[in-house]
Structure formats: structure tokens, C-alpha cells
Amino acid sequence: MNYARVKWACRRGMLELDVLFQPFVEKYYQDLPDADKACFVRLLECEDPELFAWFMGHEQCPDPALAQMVVKVRGRAAP
């Protein structure tokens, strides 16, 4: 998926997710290894309620690769 589509996919229906994804994709996505880019795209394909639960720590993501990407995004989302 090209950068413009990834950036568009970061626009979610929940402000809490927008605040995490948009800065991450603008600052870090281009420098990720291809495998991490693919994992981030897979993460964006998940439903907003799942993503919200994972990022807010209410649930653990069952997919280890996606769970690791959640940690990466949260770790770089500090203001």
C-alpha cells in the first residue's frame, strides 16, 4: 500500500486512534522496515473497537506481530 493510502487509512472514526496513528505515520512510517510497514497496514485493517481496546490496554492483541506493533506505535506516540 502506498504512503498516501496508509495515511488516509490512519483517519479513523475515533479521535483517540487518530491521535495515535496520524503522528506515527507522518513521523515514522517511511523509515520502518518493509516487514513493519506490512504489519502496520495489517493493524490498520482491524476494527476500531479492537484497536481501541488494544491501545488503551483493556485487552491484549491475540496476534503477536500486531501486539508488537501496538507497542511500537504507543511508544512513539508520546507528545
Gaussian input, Z-matrix of N, CA and C with variables (Angstrom, degrees):
# hf/3-21g

backbone

0 1
 N
 C     1     B1
 C     2     B2     1     A1
 N     3     B3     2     A2     1     D1
 C     4     B4     3     A3     2     D2
 C     5     B5     4     A4     3     D3
 N     6     B6     5     A5     4     D4
 C     7     B7     6     A6     5     D5
 C     8     B8     7     A7     6     D6
 N     9     B9     8     A8     7     D7
 C    10    B10     9     A9     8     D8
 C    11    B11    10    A10     9     D9
 N    12    B12    11    A11    10    D10
 C    13    B13    12    A12    11    D11
 C    14    B14    13    A13    12    D12
 N    15    B15    14    A14    13    D13
 C    16    B16    15    A15    14    D14
 C    17    B17    16    A16    15    D15
 N    18    B18    17    A17    16    D16
 C    19    B19    18    A18    17    D17
 C    20    B20    19    A19    18    D18
 N    21    B21    20    A20    19    D19
 C    22    B22    21    A21    20    D20
 C    23    B23    22    A22    21    D21
 N    24    B24    23    A23    22    D22
 C    25    B25    24    A24    23    D23
 C    26    B26    25    A25    24    D24
 N    27    B27    26    A26    25    D25
 C    28    B28    27    A27    26    D26
 C    29    B29    28    A28    27    D27
 N    30    B30    29    A29    28    D28
 C    31    B31    30    A30    29    D29
 C    32    B32    31    A31    30    D30
 N    33    B33    32    A32    31    D31
 C    34    B34    33    A33    32    D32
 C    35    B35    34    A34    33    D33
 N    36    B36    35    A35    34    D34
 C    37    B37    36    A36    35    D35
 C    38    B38    37    A37    36    D36
 N    39    B39    38    A38    37    D37
 C    40    B40    39    A39    38    D38
 C    41    B41    40    A40    39    D39
 N    42    B42    41    A41    40    D40
 C    43    B43    42    A42    41    D41
 C    44    B44    43    A43    42    D42
 N    45    B45    44    A44    43    D43
 C    46    B46    45    A45    44    D44
 C    47    B47    46    A46    45    D45
 N    48    B48    47    A47    46    D46
 C    49    B49    48    A48    47    D47
 C    50    B50    49    A49    48    D48
 N    51    B51    50    A50    49    D49
 C    52    B52    51    A51    50    D50
 C    53    B53    52    A52    51    D51
 N    54    B54    53    A53    52    D52
 C    55    B55    54    A54    53    D53
 C    56    B56    55    A55    54    D54
 N    57    B57    56    A56    55    D55
 C    58    B58    57    A57    56    D56
 C    59    B59    58    A58    57    D57
 N    60    B60    59    A59    58    D58
 C    61    B61    60    A60    59    D59
 C    62    B62    61    A61    60    D60
 N    63    B63    62    A62    61    D61
 C    64    B64    63    A63    62    D62
 C    65    B65    64    A64    63    D63
 N    66    B66    65    A65    64    D64
 C    67    B67    66    A66    65    D65
 C    68    B68    67    A67    66    D66
 N    69    B69    68    A68    67    D67
 C    70    B70    69    A69    68    D68
 C    71    B71    70    A70    69    D69
 N    72    B72    71    A71    70    D70
 C    73    B73    72    A72    71    D71
 C    74    B74    73    A73    72    D72
 N    75    B75    74    A74    73    D73
 C    76    B76    75    A75    74    D74
 C    77    B77    76    A76    75    D75
 N    78    B78    77    A77    76    D76
 C    79    B79    78    A78    77    D77
 C    80    B80    79    A79    78    D78
 N    81    B81    80    A80    79    D79
 C    82    B82    81    A81    80    D80
 C    83    B83    82    A82    81    D81
 N    84    B84    83    A83    82    D82
 C    85    B85    84    A84    83    D83
 C    86    B86    85    A85    84    D84
 N    87    B87    86    A86    85    D85
 C    88    B88    87    A87    86    D86
 C    89    B89    88    A88    87    D87
 N    90    B90    89    A89    88    D88
 C    91    B91    90    A90    89    D89
 C    92    B92    91    A91    90    D90
 N    93    B93    92    A92    91    D91
 C    94    B94    93    A93    92    D92
 C    95    B95    94    A94    93    D93
 N    96    B96    95    A95    94    D94
 C    97    B97    96    A96    95    D95
 C    98    B98    97    A97    96    D96
 N    99    B99    98    A98    97    D97
 C   100   B100    99    A99    98    D98
 C   101   B101   100   A100    99    D99
 N   102   B102   101   A101   100   D100
 C   103   B103   102   A102   101   D101
 C   104   B104   103   A103   102   D102
 N   105   B105   104   A104   103   D103
 C   106   B106   105   A105   104   D104
 C   107   B107   106   A106   105   D105
 N   108   B108   107   A107   106   D106
 C   109   B109   108   A108   107   D107
 C   110   B110   109   A109   108   D108
 N   111   B111   110   A110   109   D109
 C   112   B112   111   A111   110   D110
 C   113   B113   112   A112   111   D111
 N   114   B114   113   A113   112   D112
 C   115   B115   114   A114   113   D113
 C   116   B116   115   A115   114   D114
 N   117   B117   116   A116   115   D115
 C   118   B118   117   A117   116   D116
 C   119   B119   118   A118   117   D117
 N   120   B120   119   A119   118   D118
 C   121   B121   120   A120   119   D119
 C   122   B122   121   A121   120   D120
 N   123   B123   122   A122   121   D121
 C   124   B124   123   A123   122   D122
 C   125   B125   124   A124   123   D123
 N   126   B126   125   A125   124   D124
 C   127   B127   126   A126   125   D125
 C   128   B128   127   A127   126   D126
 N   129   B129   128   A128   127   D127
 C   130   B130   129   A129   128   D128
 C   131   B131   130   A130   129   D129
 N   132   B132   131   A131   130   D130
 C   133   B133   132   A132   131   D131
 C   134   B134   133   A133   132   D132
 N   135   B135   134   A134   133   D133
 C   136   B136   135   A135   134   D134
 C   137   B137   136   A136   135   D135
 N   138   B138   137   A137   136   D136
 C   139   B139   138   A138   137   D137
 C   140   B140   139   A139   138   D138
 N   141   B141   140   A140   139   D139
 C   142   B142   141   A141   140   D140
 C   143   B143   142   A142   141   D141
 N   144   B144   143   A143   142   D142
 C   145   B145   144   A144   143   D143
 C   146   B146   145   A145   144   D144
 N   147   B147   146   A146   145   D145
 C   148   B148   147   A147   146   D146
 C   149   B149   148   A148   147   D147
 N   150   B150   149   A149   148   D148
 C   151   B151   150   A150   149   D149
 C   152   B152   151   A151   150   D150
 N   153   B153   152   A152   151   D151
 C   154   B154   153   A153   152   D152
 C   155   B155   154   A154   153   D153
 N   156   B156   155   A155   154   D154
 C   157   B157   156   A156   155   D155
 C   158   B158   157   A157   156   D156
 N   159   B159   158   A158   157   D157
 C   160   B160   159   A159   158   D158
 C   161   B161   160   A160   159   D159
 N   162   B162   161   A161   160   D160
 C   163   B163   162   A162   161   D161
 C   164   B164   163   A163   162   D162
 N   165   B165   164   A164   163   D163
 C   166   B166   165   A165   164   D164
 C   167   B167   166   A166   165   D165
 N   168   B168   167   A167   166   D166
 C   169   B169   168   A168   167   D167
 C   170   B170   169   A169   168   D168
 N   171   B171   170   A170   169   D169
 C   172   B172   171   A171   170   D170
 C   173   B173   172   A172   171   D171
 N   174   B174   173   A173   172   D172
 C   175   B175   174   A174   173   D173
 C   176   B176   175   A175   174   D174
 N   177   B177   176   A176   175   D175
 C   178   B178   177   A177   176   D176
 C   179   B179   178   A178   177   D177
 N   180   B180   179   A179   178   D178
 C   181   B181   180   A180   179   D179
 C   182   B182   181   A181   180   D180
 N   183   B183   182   A182   181   D181
 C   184   B184   183   A183   182   D182
 C   185   B185   184   A184   183   D183
 N   186   B186   185   A185   184   D184
 C   187   B187   186   A186   185   D185
 C   188   B188   187   A187   186   D186
 N   189   B189   188   A188   187   D187
 C   190   B190   189   A189   188   D188
 C   191   B191   190   A190   189   D189
 N   192   B192   191   A191   190   D190
 C   193   B193   192   A192   191   D191
 C   194   B194   193   A193   192   D192
 N   195   B195   194   A194   193   D193
 C   196   B196   195   A195   194   D194
 C   197   B197   196   A196   195   D195
 N   198   B198   197   A197   196   D196
 C   199   B199   198   A198   197   D197
 C   200   B200   199   A199   198   D198
 N   201   B201   200   A200   199   D199
 C   202   B202   201   A201   200   D200
 C   203   B203   202   A202   201   D201
 N   204   B204   203   A203   202   D202
 C   205   B205   204   A204   203   D203
 C   206   B206   205   A205   204   D204
 N   207   B207   206   A206   205   D205
 C   208   B208   207   A207   206   D206
 C   209   B209   208   A208   207   D207
 N   210   B210   209   A209   208   D208
 C   211   B211   210   A210   209   D209
 C   212   B212   211   A211   210   D210
 N   213   B213   212   A212   211   D211
 C   214   B214   213   A213   212   D212
 C   215   B215   214   A214   213   D213
 N   216   B216   215   A215   214   D214
 C   217   B217   216   A216   215   D215
 C   218   B218   217   A217   216   D216
 N   219   B219   218   A218   217   D217
 C   220   B220   219   A219   218   D218
 C   221   B221   220   A220   219   D219
 N   222   B222   221   A221   220   D220
 C   223   B223   222   A222   221   D221
 C   224   B224   223   A223   222   D222
 N   225   B225   224   A224   223   D223
 C   226   B226   225   A225   224   D224
 C   227   B227   226   A226   225   D225
 N   228   B228   227   A227   226   D226
 C   229   B229   228   A228   227   D227
 C   230   B230   229   A229   228   D228
 N   231   B231   230   A230   229   D229
 C   232   B232   231   A231   230   D230
 C   233   B233   232   A232   231   D231
 N   234   B234   233   A233   232   D232
 C   235   B235   234   A234   233   D233
 C   236   B236   235   A235   234   D234

   B1=1.4462
   B2=1.5338
   B3=1.3143
   B4=1.4597
   B5=1.5280
   B6=1.3197
   B7=1.4568
   B8=1.5251
   B9=1.3178
   B10=1.4648
   B11=1.5365
   B12=1.3200
   B13=1.4702
   B14=1.5235
   B15=1.3161
   B16=1.4673
   B17=1.5227
   B18=1.3204
   B19=1.4607
   B20=1.5287
   B21=1.3220
   B22=1.4638
   B23=1.5339
   B24=1.3304
   B25=1.4624
   B26=1.5271
   B27=1.3282
   B28=1.4690
   B29=1.5209
   B30=1.3124
   B31=1.4693
   B32=1.5218
   B33=1.3123
   B34=1.4546
   B35=1.5204
   B36=1.3088
   B37=1.4519
   B38=1.5132
   B39=1.3161
   B40=1.4657
   B41=1.5279
   B42=1.3042
   B43=1.4565
   B44=1.5266
   B45=1.3354
   B46=1.4697
   B47=1.5292
   B48=1.3218
   B49=1.4645
   B50=1.5229
   B51=1.3267
   B52=1.4654
   B53=1.5205
   B54=1.3211
   B55=1.4600
   B56=1.5239
   B57=1.3040
   B58=1.4631
   B59=1.5245
   B60=1.3281
   B61=1.4578
   B62=1.5286
   B63=1.3063
   B64=1.4656
   B65=1.5246
   B66=1.3391
   B67=1.4679
   B68=1.5283
   B69=1.3387
   B70=1.4632
   B71=1.5220
   B72=1.3266
   B73=1.4607
   B74=1.5264
   B75=1.3207
   B76=1.4670
   B77=1.5255
   B78=1.3245
   B79=1.4668
   B80=1.5256
   B81=1.3502
   B82=1.4646
   B83=1.5268
   B84=1.3222
   B85=1.4609
   B86=1.5228
   B87=1.3277
   B88=1.4716
   B89=1.5296
   B90=1.3253
   B91=1.4626
   B92=1.5252
   B93=1.3293
   B94=1.4648
   B95=1.5216
   B96=1.3294
   B97=1.4695
   B98=1.5329
   B99=1.3110
   B100=1.4617
   B101=1.5288
   B102=1.3183
   B103=1.4658
   B104=1.5322
   B105=1.3254
   B106=1.4639
   B107=1.5244
   B108=1.3238
   B109=1.4711
   B110=1.5275
   B111=1.3181
   B112=1.4655
   B113=1.5287
   B114=1.3098
   B115=1.4661
   B116=1.5263
   B117=1.3186
   B118=1.4604
   B119=1.5352
   B120=1.3192
   B121=1.4596
   B122=1.5316
   B123=1.3287
   B124=1.4802
   B125=1.5224
   B126=1.3293
   B127=1.4589
   B128=1.5266
   B129=1.3117
   B130=1.4638
   B131=1.5260
   B132=1.3139
   B133=1.4625
   B134=1.5288
   B135=1.3212
   B136=1.4658
   B137=1.5231
   B138=1.3154
   B139=1.4589
   B140=1.5395
   B141=1.3116
   B142=1.4670
   B143=1.5325
   B144=1.3350
   B145=1.4778
   B146=1.5344
   B147=1.3335
   B148=1.4738
   B149=1.5200
   B150=1.3245
   B151=1.4596
   B152=1.5222
   B153=1.3208
   B154=1.4609
   B155=1.5297
   B156=1.3227
   B157=1.4732
   B158=1.5229
   B159=1.3204
   B160=1.4681
   B161=1.5246
   B162=1.3158
   B163=1.4604
   B164=1.5207
   B165=1.3094
   B166=1.4654
   B167=1.5246
   B168=1.3422
   B169=1.4526
   B170=1.5190
   B171=1.3290
   B172=1.4619
   B173=1.5256
   B174=1.3297
   B175=1.4641
   B176=1.5180
   B177=1.3241
   B178=1.4590
   B179=1.5244
   B180=1.3024
   B181=1.4670
   B182=1.5270
   B183=1.3347
   B184=1.4650
   B185=1.5315
   B186=1.3221
   B187=1.4673
   B188=1.5314
   B189=1.3361
   B190=1.4703
   B191=1.5307
   B192=1.3197
   B193=1.4653
   B194=1.5262
   B195=1.3176
   B196=1.4649
   B197=1.5273
   B198=1.3264
   B199=1.4656
   B200=1.5252
   B201=1.3092
   B202=1.4676
   B203=1.5214
   B204=1.3274
   B205=1.4673
   B206=1.5245
   B207=1.3287
   B208=1.4687
   B209=1.5310
   B210=1.3187
   B211=1.4669
   B212=1.5338
   B213=1.3254
   B214=1.4666
   B215=1.5224
   B216=1.3033
   B217=1.4679
   B218=1.5196
   B219=1.3208
   B220=1.4830
   B221=1.5266
   B222=1.3130
   B223=1.4663
   B224=1.5083
   B225=1.3050
   B226=1.4648
   B227=1.5105
   B228=1.3123
   B229=1.4649
   B230=1.5224
   B231=1.3163
   B232=1.4667
   B233=1.5283
   B234=1.3142
   B235=1.4789
   B236=1.5101
   A1=108.36
   A2=116.30
   A3=118.59
   A4=111.40
   A5=115.55
   A6=121.75
   A7=112.29
   A8=118.02
   A9=120.78
   A10=111.11
   A11=116.76
   A12=120.18
   A13=111.36
   A14=116.55
   A15=119.97
   A16=109.25
   A17=115.65
   A18=119.94
   A19=110.41
   A20=117.15
   A21=120.96
   A22=110.78
   A23=117.03
   A24=121.14
   A25=112.00
   A26=117.18
   A27=120.85
   A28=111.69
   A29=117.15
   A30=121.03
   A31=106.89
   A32=115.59
   A33=121.35
   A34=110.67
   A35=116.03
   A36=121.00
   A37=112.93
   A38=117.04
   A39=120.86
   A40=108.94
   A41=115.72
   A42=120.87
   A43=111.73
   A44=116.59
   A45=120.59
   A46=111.47
   A47=116.71
   A48=120.33
   A49=111.11
   A50=117.23
   A51=120.46
   A52=110.68
   A53=116.08
   A54=121.75
   A55=111.43
   A56=117.63
   A57=121.70
   A58=111.66
   A59=116.52
   A60=120.94
   A61=114.70
   A62=117.39
   A63=118.86
   A64=113.18
   A65=119.30
   A66=117.88
   A67=112.83
   A68=116.54
   A69=119.64
   A70=110.95
   A71=116.49
   A72=119.22
   A73=110.92
   A74=117.25
   A75=120.16
   A76=112.81
   A77=117.12
   A78=120.51
   A79=114.09
   A80=117.14
   A81=118.92
   A82=115.57
   A83=118.83
   A84=120.61
   A85=112.70
   A86=117.50
   A87=120.78
   A88=112.76
   A89=117.63
   A90=121.46
   A91=114.14
   A92=117.03
   A93=119.78
   A94=111.28
   A95=117.54
   A96=119.84
   A97=109.33
   A98=116.97
   A99=121.59
   A100=112.52
   A101=117.16
   A102=120.14
   A103=110.71
   A104=117.54
   A105=121.00
   A106=111.06
   A107=116.51
   A108=119.46
   A109=109.73
   A110=116.68
   A111=120.95
   A112=110.53
   A113=117.05
   A114=121.17
   A115=110.25
   A116=117.22
   A117=120.76
   A118=110.30
   A119=117.51
   A120=121.50
   A121=109.81
   A122=117.23
   A123=120.21
   A124=110.84
   A125=116.07
   A126=120.27
   A127=110.21
   A128=116.98
   A129=121.22
   A130=112.94
   A131=117.01
   A132=120.99
   A133=112.44
   A134=117.22
   A135=121.33
   A136=110.13
   A137=114.96
   A138=121.32
   A139=110.89
   A140=115.66
   A141=120.74
   A142=113.81
   A143=120.29
   A144=118.40
   A145=112.78
   A146=116.58
   A147=120.22
   A148=109.86
   A149=115.95
   A150=120.51
   A151=111.01
   A152=116.42
   A153=120.48
   A154=110.52
   A155=116.68
   A156=120.93
   A157=111.06
   A158=117.63
   A159=121.33
   A160=111.30
   A161=116.40
   A162=119.19
   A163=112.84
   A164=117.56
   A165=120.60
   A166=111.97
   A167=116.56
   A168=120.70
   A169=114.85
   A170=117.01
   A171=120.23
   A172=112.06
   A173=116.15
   A174=122.54
   A175=108.94
   A176=115.25
   A177=121.68
   A178=108.34
   A179=117.06
   A180=121.18
   A181=108.97
   A182=118.15
   A183=120.19
   A184=114.14
   A185=117.85
   A186=121.99
   A187=108.24
   A188=118.33
   A189=120.42
   A190=114.10
   A191=117.84
   A192=120.08
   A193=110.53
   A194=116.70
   A195=119.98
   A196=110.68
   A197=116.61
   A198=120.37
   A199=110.39
   A200=116.69
   A201=120.73
   A202=110.89
   A203=117.45
   A204=120.63
   A205=110.39
   A206=117.37
   A207=120.87
   A208=109.15
   A209=116.55
   A210=120.85
   A211=110.64
   A212=117.07
   A213=120.96
   A214=111.21
   A215=116.29
   A216=119.77
   A217=109.83
   A218=116.97
   A219=119.64
   A220=111.21
   A221=116.86
   A222=120.95
   A223=113.09
   A224=117.77
   A225=121.43
   A226=112.32
   A227=117.24
   A228=120.90
   A229=112.43
   A230=117.82
   A231=119.75
   A232=109.62
   A233=116.92
   A234=120.31
   A235=112.56
   D1=134.41
   D2=-178.18
   D3=-76.56
   D4=165.38
   D5=-173.51
   D6=-58.38
   D7=-42.78
   D8=-178.52
   D9=-60.83
   D10=-40.25
   D11=178.72
   D12=-69.08
   D13=-39.02
   D14=177.67
   D15=-63.11
   D16=-45.89
   D17=179.76
   D18=-60.45
   D19=-41.53
   D20=178.14
   D21=-64.69
   D22=-40.21
   D23=-179.16
   D24=-66.66
   D25=-19.01
   D26=177.91
   D27=-75.45
   D28=-12.49
   D29=176.40
   D30=-80.69
   D31=106.81
   D32=-173.63
   D33=-107.07
   D34=-179.92
   D35=176.71
   D36=-88.25
   D37=-1.98
   D38=-178.40
   D39=-122.92
   D40=126.67
   D41=-179.85
   D42=-56.71
   D43=-38.98
   D44=-178.63
   D45=-58.60
   D46=-36.57
   D47=179.14
   D48=-77.85
   D49=-38.16
   D50=176.16
   D51=-56.97
   D52=-42.61
   D53=-178.00
   D54=-64.22
   D55=-28.75
   D56=177.29
   D57=-83.63
   D58=-50.94
   D59=-170.29
   D60=-74.48
   D61=-44.07
   D62=-174.27
   D63=-61.86
   D64=-49.30
   D65=176.95
   D66=-63.53
   D67=-36.72
   D68=179.87
   D69=-61.45
   D70=-48.14
   D71=-176.84
   D72=-67.48
   D73=-35.93
   D74=-179.44
   D75=-71.27
   D76=-35.27
   D77=-175.18
   D78=-94.12
   D79=-34.13
   D80=-167.52
   D81=-121.83
   D82=-24.42
   D83=-170.98
   D84=-56.37
   D85=-46.16
   D86=-175.70
   D87=-59.36
   D88=-28.82
   D89=-176.86
   D90=-92.58
   D91=-2.43
   D92=179.01
   D93=-70.55
   D94=148.79
   D95=170.57
   D96=-62.63
   D97=156.21
   D98=-177.04
   D99=-55.65
   D100=-38.55
   D101=179.94
   D102=-63.86
   D103=-39.54
   D104=178.11
   D105=-70.15
   D106=-35.73
   D107=176.16
   D108=-61.39
   D109=-44.83
   D110=179.58
   D111=-63.52
   D112=-39.31
   D113=178.96
   D114=-66.47
   D115=-41.11
   D116=178.55
   D117=-63.03
   D118=-40.55
   D119=177.26
   D120=-62.72
   D121=-41.83
   D122=176.05
   D123=-61.00
   D124=-39.54
   D125=178.49
   D126=-61.36
   D127=-41.71
   D128=179.88
   D129=-65.60
   D130=-19.38
   D131=178.86
   D132=-79.82
   D133=-9.95
   D134=179.10
   D135=-76.14
   D136=160.00
   D137=-179.55
   D138=-76.25
   D139=148.43
   D140=-177.82
   D141=-56.04
   D142=-44.09
   D143=179.96
   D144=-60.69
   D145=-37.70
   D146=176.37
   D147=-63.71
   D148=-50.08
   D149=-178.84
   D150=-58.50
   D151=-44.83
   D152=179.70
   D153=-58.58
   D154=-46.19
   D155=-179.78
   D156=-61.63
   D157=-41.05
   D158=-179.55
   D159=-69.02
   D160=-46.32
   D161=-176.00
   D162=-72.60
   D163=-28.22
   D164=178.82
   D165=-88.60
   D166=-3.42
   D167=176.80
   D168=80.36
   D169=15.60
   D170=178.67
   D171=-77.97
   D172=-27.79
   D173=178.76
   D174=-141.15
   D175=157.56
   D176=174.67
   D177=-97.13
   D178=131.19
   D179=176.79
   D180=-63.99
   D181=129.80
   D182=-177.38
   D183=-73.61
   D184=-18.87
   D185=179.91
   D186=-92.05
   D187=116.62
   D188=-175.99
   D189=-58.79
   D190=-38.36
   D191=-179.74
   D192=-67.13
   D193=-43.17
   D194=178.49
   D195=-67.54
   D196=-37.70
   D197=177.80
   D198=-60.71
   D199=-39.61
   D200=178.14
   D201=-66.87
   D202=-36.94
   D203=177.82
   D204=-67.97
   D205=-36.40
   D206=175.13
   D207=-57.86
   D208=-44.85
   D209=179.27
   D210=-62.38
   D211=-42.44
   D212=179.78
   D213=-62.67
   D214=-46.09
   D215=-178.34
   D216=-65.82
   D217=-46.74
   D218=179.50
   D219=-61.65
   D220=-37.84
   D221=-179.01
   D222=-67.30
   D223=-24.42
   D224=-179.07
   D225=-103.79
   D226=4.76
   D227=-176.23
   D228=-93.12
   D229=3.42
   D230=-179.47
   D231=-62.26
   D232=137.17
   D233=-178.44
   D234=-66.57

